[in-house]
Amino acid sequence: MSFVYILTNEAMPGLVKIGMTTTPVESRMLGLDTTGVPLPFECYYAARVDDMARVERALHEAFGDHRVRKSREFFRLDPYRAKVILELLAVEDVTPKGQVVQDASDVQALVAARKIRPRFRFSAADIPAGSLLLFSKGSDFVATVLDDTRIEFRGQTTSLSASAATILQELGYTSTSVAGTEYWLFEGETLDDRRRRMEELDTDRS
């Protein structure tokens, strides 16, 4: 069996790890959770593929200009962009349904890290009220921006993270704490990446 995965890490905002493994993705993730890594990795998407070396090489070459360091598998990249390509080459989606952690304290650490994230504001990402958002795991899920921090989803006023957690649970995922900005899309990019891009533009102008 051969697999290619896209991992994110709450302690490394804006970075993704694109790699391959012949062992289950969960085992690979646990193997990466060493004392040199502050928080566990989370799997944004993983796929069983026919030729993992070819697929991984294609992804690395496609996003080569985003590579942080030549000898490492880390890219400053929106994970959704890598997922779109990997999906086309996938034989089977093998993204873990639950959080892959050593113990309960790791889950608590992830929840605590998300709580200290700056609150997402649509105005900071140049997204006006009334805009439509699509969910990265299925175009059937659509939300409408209500104001600077809230959305309407299925007729209810809610937050990005609460709605994302609801959808993921419906899809069979067990995690109850997610960063909604990593899953909701506007104009083809995650809100997380769009906010970061806008902040970089503002820095360049100043």
TAUR-V375653 format. One record per residue. N is the residue number from 1. RES is the residue in one letter. PSI is psi as a letter, one per 20 degrees, with the letter a starting at -180 (NA if undefined). NEAR is the number of other C-alpha atoms within 12 Angstrom. Layout:
# TAUR-V375653
N RES PSI NEAR
N RES PSI NEAR
This chain:
# TAUR-V375653
1 M q 18
2 S p 27
3 F q 36
4 V p 49
5 Y q 47
6 I o 44
7 L q 42
8 T r 36
9 N p 31
10 E h 32
11 A i 23
12 M m 22
13 P p 29
14 G i 30
15 L q 33
16 V q 39
17 K p 40
18 I o 49
19 G a 36
20 M q 35
21 T q 28
22 T i 21
23 T r 19
24 P q 23
25 V h 37
26 E g 31
27 S g 20
28 R g 29
29 M g 36
30 L h 25
31 G h 20
32 L i 27
33 D m 23
34 T r 15
35 T i 10
36 G i 10
37 V p 17
38 P h 17
39 L q 31
40 P q 36
41 F q 40
42 E q 42
43 C o 41
44 Y h 44
45 Y q 39
46 A q 44
47 A q 40
48 R p 31
49 V r 27
50 D h 20
51 D n 21
52 M h 29
53 A g 21
54 R g 19
55 V g 32
56 E g 34
57 R g 19
58 A g 22
59 L g 37
60 H h 35
61 E h 18
62 A h 19
63 F k 26
64 G h 23
65 D i 15
66 H j 26
67 R p 23
68 V h 21
69 R p 15
70 K h 14
71 S j 10
72 R q 17
73 E k 29
74 F p 31
75 F p 33
76 R n 28
77 L q 37
78 D p 37
79 P h 43
80 Y h 36
81 R g 30
82 A h 41
83 K g 34
84 V g 23
85 I g 25
86 L h 39
87 E h 28
88 L h 18
89 L i 25
90 A q 26
91 V h 20
92 E p 20
93 D p 25
94 V k 28
95 T p 33
96 P p 30
97 K h 23
98 G r 23
99 Q p 29
100 V n 32
101 V r 28
102 Q g 21
103 D a 14
104 A h 13
105 S h 13
106 D h 23
107 V g 26
108 Q h 20
109 A h 23
110 L g 30
111 V g 24
112 A h 18
113 A h 23
114 R h 25
115 K h 17
116 I j 14
117 R q 20
118 P p 16
119 R p 23
120 F p 32
121 R p 28
122 F h 32
123 S h 22
124 A h 25
125 A j 31
126 D l 23
127 I o 27
128 P q 21
129 A q 21
130 G i 17
131 S q 24
132 L p 25
133 L q 37
134 L q 32
135 F p 34
136 S i 35
137 K j 29
138 G p 18
139 S i 17
140 D i 13
141 F o 25
142 V p 27
143 A r 34
144 T p 33
145 V p 33
146 L g 26
147 D b 22
148 D h 22
149 T i 26
150 R q 29
151 I r 35
152 E p 25
153 F p 28
154 R k 15
155 G j 13
156 Q q 16
157 T p 18
158 T a 23
159 S r 30
160 L g 42
161 S g 33
162 A g 26
163 S h 35
164 A g 37
165 A g 27
166 T g 26
167 I g 33
168 L h 31
169 Q h 19
170 E h 17
171 L j 18
172 G j 16
173 Y q 24
174 T i 20
175 S p 29
176 T i 25
177 S o 29
178 V q 37
179 A o 37
180 G h 36
181 T i 41
182 E i 42
183 Y h 41
184 W p 43
185 L q 38
186 F p 32
187 E l 18
188 G j 22
189 E q 29
190 T q 33
191 L h 40
192 D g 37
193 D h 33
194 R g 32
195 R g 30
196 R h 28
197 R g 22
198 M h 21
199 E h 18
200 E h 15
201 L g 15
202 D h 14
203 T g 10
204 D h 9
205 R h 8
206 S NA 7
